[in-house]
Amino acid sequence: MSTVGIRALKQNASAVVAEAVAGETVTITDRGRPVAQLTAIPASRLQSLIDLGRARVGRYDITEIPVPTSDLAVTAALLEMRNAERY
């Protein structure tokens, strides 16, 4: 984690932003006192929670679950999934 003063931030904004994009957390100070942090925006809210350890990746890939088009198809799909898990 690097630290930069407000004056240096004004003079070198592009370089400081490039550090943040590269994954560095930059602490911004005003007269030596930390006042803000600059970090890269995570790809998604879920990914940021995973990175912090507050969420984890699911066990199932939801993209493989068939998407039914009617209520009867939903029932049939659920019954098929339940039967597959039981036996």
Summary of the structure (lengths in Angstrom):
residues: 87
radius of gyration: 23.6
end to end distance: 52.4
largest distance: 67.6
contacts: 162
relative contact order: 0.10
helix: 48%
strand: 17%
